[in-house]
């Protein structure tokens, strides 16, 4: 159990002496001379008056931190997610000195403080003040007022950065059904964001519209001087809506598929009960497709495909052969041998994107649902940049 006893070595010695005889009677007439002579000795050797970890962890949480955590709780954070978010902010601000700042309870509250204040905010959220707080910070949760608030937030952000970095098309934005798409590129720090799309659905038309808005705000020398032609290569999952949208907006780009997700989809096919593929045959059939995917030449790919077609195990499952035949017709999208001339920097999977989305959900949003799209925008433009700069 935590204790505020720091075993401080400081001492206070008090010695009281009684004076007898004539001297005592003489002194008794002087109001400034007490009857008892007292000697006080103080040894100032405190261990809690400095910046030791034992003393800092007992400091009162500052008013500034109290207000910050109230704000985090009002945005939907739990005690744990609010504390994690604050610690991330400290890391971004203090870098190498983070461990010292985090040891100071005045600047980094403990878990007990977060839970006790969260209980108060939790009760508070169900009062009428809940709506007032969010309406003041982010506007309405939905409807026309939310759209006007969103336009104002975008205008304010563009004004702050000094250029058009965000744009909106009037549409049916509501509170719950917004999706986030990240456009990323390879870097030493992982998947580095080049753009972010907030859409109301995953339909082809909606994603296409968002990509066109994205093209409107990128500079003319974007993508190594290609501008609105966009990147030379897009590496994505096998989402038909996404790929059709990319092809429509960036017709000069080459669209390739993530090999990992391709093999994952094959593995799911092998495990589906309706396909009736025996458990002991699944690894062999998966390996046959994997051999095709990582063939280093077109001839090697053809040989691997012919080998699979001639396999006795594969012939036990006509539905699997039909599935692989469909994949083979699209081989240029997923086979590695067709990528030698593409600037993919050795990336045959989009796992950078998977990691970036996990960061977005776990580190940026802390698995907290946004109150409305205005708050969603606020999180993206204020926290994502800081995280990647760090």
C-alpha positions as CSV (number, residue, x, y, z in Angstrom):
1,X,0.0,0.0,0.0
2,X,1.3,3.5,-0.9
3,X,2.3,5.6,2.1
4,X,3.2,9.3,2.5
5,X,5.8,8.3,5.1
6,X,9.2,9.0,3.4
7,X,11.2,8.2,6.5
8,X,12.5,11.8,6.5
9,X,15.7,12.2,8.5
10,X,15.0,15.8,9.6
11,X,15.0,16.3,13.4
12,X,13.6,18.8,15.8
13,X,15.1,18.8,19.3
14,X,13.5,20.8,22.1
15,X,15.2,21.1,25.5
16,X,13.3,22.7,28.4
17,X,15.2,23.7,31.6
18,X,13.7,24.9,34.9
19,X,15.5,27.8,36.6
20,X,15.6,27.7,40.4
21,X,16.4,30.2,43.1
22,X,16.8,34.0,43.1
23,X,17.5,34.1,39.3
24,X,14.2,32.5,38.7
25,X,12.4,35.1,40.9
26,X,14.2,37.9,39.1
27,X,13.3,36.7,35.7
28,X,9.7,36.1,36.7
29,X,9.2,39.9,36.9
30,X,10.2,40.2,33.2
31,X,7.3,39.3,31.0
32,X,9.8,38.5,28.2
33,X,11.6,35.9,30.2
34,X,9.7,32.7,30.6
35,X,9.8,30.5,33.7
36,X,11.3,27.7,31.7
37,X,14.4,28.2,29.4
38,X,13.9,26.4,26.1
39,X,16.5,25.4,23.5
40,X,15.2,24.4,20.1
41,X,17.6,22.7,17.6
42,X,16.3,22.1,14.0
43,X,18.1,19.8,11.5
44,X,17.0,20.7,8.0
45,X,17.7,17.4,6.3
46,X,14.4,16.7,4.6
47,X,14.1,14.1,1.9
48,X,10.7,15.3,0.7
49,X,11.5,19.0,-0.1
50,X,13.4,18.1,-3.3
51,X,12.4,16.4,-6.6
52,X,12.7,12.9,-5.4
53,X,10.3,10.3,-6.8
54,X,9.0,9.6,-3.3
55,X,8.0,13.2,-2.8
56,X,6.8,14.0,-6.3
57,X,4.3,11.1,-6.4
58,X,2.4,12.7,-3.4
59,X,2.0,16.1,-4.8
60,X,-1.5,17.4,-5.4
61,X,-2.8,17.2,-8.9
62,X,-2.6,20.7,-10.5
63,X,-5.7,22.6,-11.4
64,X,-4.6,22.5,-15.0
65,X,-4.5,18.7,-15.0
66,X,-7.9,18.6,-13.3
67,X,-9.4,20.6,-16.1
68,X,-7.6,18.6,-18.8
69,X,-8.9,15.3,-17.4
70,X,-12.4,16.7,-17.1
71,X,-12.2,17.6,-20.8
72,X,-11.0,14.1,-21.7
73,X,-13.8,12.5,-19.7
74,X,-16.4,14.7,-21.3
75,X,-15.1,13.5,-24.7
76,X,-15.9,9.9,-23.8
77,X,-12.6,8.7,-22.4
78,X,-12.4,6.1,-19.7
79,X,-10.0,6.6,-16.8
80,X,-7.4,4.3,-18.5
81,X,-7.7,5.8,-21.9
82,X,-7.6,9.4,-20.5
83,X,-4.4,8.6,-18.6
84,X,-2.8,6.9,-21.6
85,X,-3.7,9.9,-23.8
86,X,-2.2,12.3,-21.3
87,X,1.0,10.2,-21.0
88,X,1.3,10.3,-24.8
89,X,1.0,14.1,-24.7
90,X,3.8,14.2,-22.1
91,X,6.0,12.0,-24.3
92,X,5.4,14.3,-27.3
93,X,6.2,17.4,-25.2
94,X,9.1,16.3,-23.1
95,X,10.8,13.6,-25.1
96,X,13.8,12.2,-23.1
97,X,12.6,14.0,-19.9
98,X,9.2,12.2,-20.0
99,X,10.1,9.7,-17.2
100,X,10.9,12.6,-14.8
101,X,7.7,14.6,-15.7
102,X,5.5,11.5,-15.5
103,X,6.8,10.9,-11.9
104,X,5.3,14.2,-10.8
105,X,1.7,13.6,-9.7
106,X,1.0,17.3,-10.2
107,X,1.6,16.9,-13.9
108,X,0.7,13.2,-14.3
109,X,-2.2,12.0,-12.0
110,X,-2.3,8.5,-10.7
111,X,-4.9,5.9,-11.6
112,X,-6.8,6.4,-8.4
113,X,-7.3,10.1,-9.2
114,X,-8.5,9.3,-12.7
115,X,-11.1,6.8,-11.4
116,X,-12.4,9.0,-8.7
117,X,-12.8,12.0,-11.0
118,X,-14.2,9.9,-13.8
119,X,-17.0,8.7,-11.5
120,X,-17.9,12.4,-11.0
121,X,-17.9,13.1,-14.7
122,X,-19.8,9.9,-15.4
123,X,-22.7,11.1,-13.2
124,X,-22.3,14.6,-14.7
125,X,-22.6,13.2,-18.3
126,X,-26.2,12.2,-17.6
127,X,-27.2,15.7,-16.6
128,X,-28.3,18.5,-18.9
129,X,-24.8,20.0,-18.8
130,X,-23.5,17.1,-20.9
131,X,-25.2,18.5,-24.0
132,X,-24.0,22.0,-23.2
133,X,-20.4,20.9,-23.0
134,X,-20.4,19.2,-26.3
135,X,-22.5,21.7,-28.1
136,X,-20.1,24.4,-27.0
137,X,-17.0,22.5,-28.0
138,X,-18.1,20.6,-31.1
139,X,-21.6,21.8,-32.0
140,X,-24.6,19.6,-32.6
141,X,-24.4,15.9,-32.9
142,X,-26.1,15.8,-36.3
143,X,-28.2,17.7,-38.7
144,X,-27.7,21.0,-40.5
145,X,-26.1,22.7,-37.5
146,X,-23.5,20.0,-37.3
147,X,-22.7,20.5,-41.0
148,X,-22.3,24.3,-40.5
149,X,-20.1,23.6,-37.4
150,X,-18.0,21.2,-39.5
151,X,-17.5,23.8,-42.2
152,X,-16.5,26.4,-39.6
153,X,-14.0,23.9,-38.1
154,X,-12.5,23.2,-41.5
155,X,-12.3,26.9,-42.3
156,X,-10.6,27.6,-39.0
157,X,-8.1,24.8,-39.5
158,X,-7.2,25.9,-43.0
159,X,-6.8,29.5,-41.7
160,X,-4.5,28.3,-38.9
161,X,-2.1,26.3,-41.2
162,X,-2.2,29.0,-43.9
163,X,-3.3,26.8,-46.8
164,X,-6.2,24.6,-47.8
165,X,-5.5,21.3,-46.1
166,X,-9.1,20.1,-45.6
167,X,-12.3,20.2,-47.7
168,X,-15.9,19.0,-47.4
169,X,-18.6,18.2,-49.8
170,X,-22.2,18.7,-48.6
171,X,-23.7,15.3,-47.8
172,X,-25.6,13.2,-45.3
173,X,-23.0,13.3,-42.5
174,X,-24.4,11.9,-39.3
175,X,-23.2,11.0,-35.9
176,X,-22.4,7.4,-36.1
177,X,-21.7,6.2,-39.7
178,X,-18.5,7.9,-40.6
179,X,-15.5,5.9,-41.8
180,X,-11.9,6.9,-41.9
181,X,-9.5,5.9,-44.8
182,X,-5.8,6.7,-44.5
183,X,-3.5,7.1,-47.5
184,X,0.0,6.2,-46.4
185,X,3.5,5.8,-47.9
186,X,6.5,3.8,-46.8
187,X,9.0,5.5,-44.5
188,X,11.5,4.8,-41.8
189,X,8.8,5.6,-39.2
190,X,6.4,3.1,-40.8
191,X,3.3,4.1,-42.7
192,X,3.4,7.9,-43.1
193,X,0.1,9.5,-43.7
194,X,-0.3,11.5,-47.0
195,X,-4.0,12.1,-46.5
196,X,-7.1,11.1,-44.6
197,X,-10.6,10.6,-45.9
198,X,-13.7,10.8,-43.7
199,X,-16.6,9.3,-45.5
200,X,-20.2,8.4,-44.7
201,X,-20.1,5.0,-46.3
202,X,-17.8,2.5,-48.0
203,X,-19.6,2.7,-51.4
204,X,-17.6,3.4,-54.6
205,X,-19.4,6.7,-55.2
206,X,-18.7,8.0,-51.7
207,X,-15.0,7.0,-51.8
208,X,-14.6,8.4,-55.3
209,X,-16.0,11.7,-54.2
210,X,-13.7,11.9,-51.2
211,X,-10.6,11.1,-53.4
212,X,-11.6,13.9,-55.8
213,X,-11.8,16.3,-52.9
214,X,-8.4,15.1,-51.9
215,X,-7.1,15.9,-55.4
216,X,-8.4,19.4,-55.1
217,X,-6.3,20.3,-52.1
218,X,-2.9,18.6,-52.9
219,X,-0.2,20.9,-54.3
220,X,0.8,20.7,-58.0
221,X,4.2,19.2,-57.2
222,X,2.7,16.4,-55.0
223,X,3.8,12.8,-55.5
224,X,7.3,13.6,-56.7
225,X,6.0,16.1,-59.3
226,X,3.2,14.0,-60.6
227,X,0.5,16.2,-59.1
228,X,-3.1,15.1,-59.8
229,X,-1.8,12.0,-61.6
230,X,-1.2,10.7,-58.1
231,X,1.1,7.9,-57.0
232,X,2.5,5.4,-59.5
233,X,1.4,2.4,-57.3
234,X,-1.4,1.7,-54.9
235,X,-1.1,-1.4,-52.6
236,X,-4.5,-2.3,-51.1
237,X,-6.8,-5.0,-49.8
238,X,-9.1,-6.7,-52.3
239,X,-11.9,-4.3,-51.7
240,X,-13.8,-3.8,-55.0
241,X,-15.2,-0.4,-54.0
242,X,-11.8,0.9,-53.0
243,X,-10.0,-0.4,-56.1
244,X,-12.7,0.9,-58.5
245,X,-12.6,4.3,-56.8
246,X,-8.8,4.4,-57.1
247,X,-8.9,3.4,-60.7
248,X,-11.5,6.1,-61.5
249,X,-9.6,8.9,-59.8
250,X,-6.0,7.8,-60.6
251,X,-6.2,6.0,-64.0
252,X,-2.4,6.2,-64.5
253,X,-1.6,4.4,-61.3
254,X,-0.9,0.6,-61.0
255,X,-3.2,-1.2,-58.5
256,X,-1.7,-4.2,-56.8
257,X,-3.0,-6.4,-54.0
258,X,-1.5,-7.2,-50.6
259,X,-0.1,-10.7,-50.7
260,X,-0.7,-11.3,-47.1
261,X,-4.4,-10.5,-47.3
262,X,-4.7,-12.6,-50.5
263,X,-3.3,-15.7,-48.7
264,X,-5.5,-14.9,-45.7
265,X,-8.5,-14.9,-48.0
266,X,-7.4,-18.3,-49.5
267,X,-7.0,-19.7,-46.0
268,X,-10.5,-18.6,-45.0
269,X,-11.8,-20.3,-48.2
270,X,-10.1,-23.5,-47.2
271,X,-11.7,-23.4,-43.7
272,X,-15.2,-22.6,-44.8
273,X,-17.4,-25.6,-44.0
274,X,-19.4,-25.4,-47.2
275,X,-16.2,-26.1,-49.2
276,X,-15.7,-29.5,-47.5
277,X,-11.9,-29.4,-47.6
278,X,-10.3,-31.8,-45.2
279,X,-8.1,-30.3,-42.5
280,X,-5.0,-32.2,-43.4
281,X,-5.2,-31.0,-47.0
282,X,-5.5,-27.3,-46.2
283,X,-1.8,-26.4,-45.5
284,X,-0.8,-28.2,-48.8
285,X,-3.3,-26.2,-50.9
286,X,-2.4,-22.9,-49.2
287,X,1.3,-23.5,-49.9
288,X,0.5,-24.2,-53.6
289,X,-1.1,-20.7,-53.9
290,X,1.7,-19.2,-51.8
291,X,4.3,-20.7,-54.2
292,X,2.4,-19.0,-57.1
293,X,2.3,-15.6,-55.3
294,X,6.0,-15.5,-54.6
295,X,7.3,-16.9,-57.9
296,X,10.1,-14.7,-59.2
297,X,9.3,-15.0,-62.9
298,X,6.2,-15.5,-65.1
299,X,7.5,-18.9,-66.2
300,X,7.9,-20.0,-62.6
301,X,4.3,-18.7,-61.9
302,X,2.9,-20.7,-64.8
303,X,4.8,-23.8,-63.7
304,X,3.4,-23.5,-60.1
305,X,-0.1,-23.0,-61.4
306,X,0.2,-26.1,-63.7
307,X,1.6,-28.1,-60.7
308,X,-1.4,-27.1,-58.6
309,X,-3.8,-28.1,-61.4
310,X,-2.1,-31.5,-61.6
311,X,-2.2,-32.1,-57.9
312,X,-4.2,-35.2,-56.9
313,X,-5.2,-33.4,-53.6
314,X,-6.4,-30.3,-55.5
315,X,-8.5,-32.5,-57.8
316,X,-10.5,-33.7,-54.8
317,X,-11.9,-30.2,-54.6
318,X,-13.3,-28.8,-57.9
319,X,-14.6,-25.7,-56.1
320,X,-11.0,-24.9,-54.9
321,X,-9.6,-25.3,-58.5
322,X,-12.3,-23.0,-59.8
323,X,-11.4,-20.4,-57.1
324,X,-7.7,-20.6,-57.9
325,X,-8.6,-20.2,-61.7
326,X,-10.3,-16.9,-60.9
327,X,-7.3,-15.8,-58.9
328,X,-5.0,-16.8,-61.8
329,X,-6.8,-14.5,-64.2
330,X,-6.0,-11.6,-61.8
331,X,-2.4,-12.7,-61.3
332,X,-0.9,-9.4,-62.3
333,X,-2.5,-7.8,-59.3
334,X,-1.0,-10.1,-56.7
335,X,2.0,-12.1,-58.1
336,X,5.4,-10.8,-57.0
337,X,7.0,-11.5,-60.4
338,X,5.0,-8.6,-62.0
339,X,6.4,-6.1,-59.5
340,X,10.1,-6.0,-60.3
341,X,9.8,-2.6,-62.1
342,X,7.5,-1.0,-59.6
343,X,8.8,1.4,-56.8
344,X,7.3,-0.6,-53.9
345,X,10.5,-0.6,-51.9
346,X,10.2,-4.3,-51.1
347,X,6.7,-4.0,-49.7
348,X,4.4,-6.8,-50.9
349,X,1.9,-6.3,-48.1
350,X,0.1,-3.3,-46.7
351,X,0.8,-4.3,-43.1
352,X,2.1,-0.7,-42.6
353,X,-1.5,0.3,-43.1
354,X,-2.7,-2.2,-40.6
355,X,-0.3,-0.9,-38.0
356,X,-1.3,2.7,-38.8
357,X,-5.0,2.0,-38.3
358,X,-4.2,0.3,-35.0
359,X,-2.3,3.4,-33.9
360,X,-5.2,5.5,-35.0
361,X,-7.7,3.5,-33.0
362,X,-5.6,2.7,-29.9
363,X,-3.3,5.7,-29.5
364,X,-5.2,8.5,-31.1
365,X,-8.8,7.7,-30.4
366,X,-8.2,5.3,-27.5
367,X,-11.1,3.2,-28.7
368,X,-13.5,6.1,-27.9
369,X,-16.3,6.8,-30.3
370,X,-16.4,10.4,-31.5
371,X,-19.3,12.6,-30.4
372,X,-19.7,13.8,-34.0
373,X,-17.7,14.3,-37.1
374,X,-16.5,17.7,-35.9
375,X,-14.8,16.0,-32.9
376,X,-13.5,13.3,-35.3
377,X,-11.9,16.0,-37.4
378,X,-10.4,17.7,-34.3
379,X,-8.7,14.4,-33.2
380,X,-7.3,13.8,-36.7
381,X,-5.8,17.3,-37.3
382,X,-4.5,17.8,-33.7
383,X,-3.3,14.5,-32.5
384,X,-2.2,12.5,-35.6
385,X,0.4,15.1,-36.7
386,X,1.8,15.3,-33.2
387,X,2.1,11.5,-32.9
388,X,3.9,11.1,-36.2
389,X,6.2,14.0,-35.5
390,X,7.2,12.3,-32.3
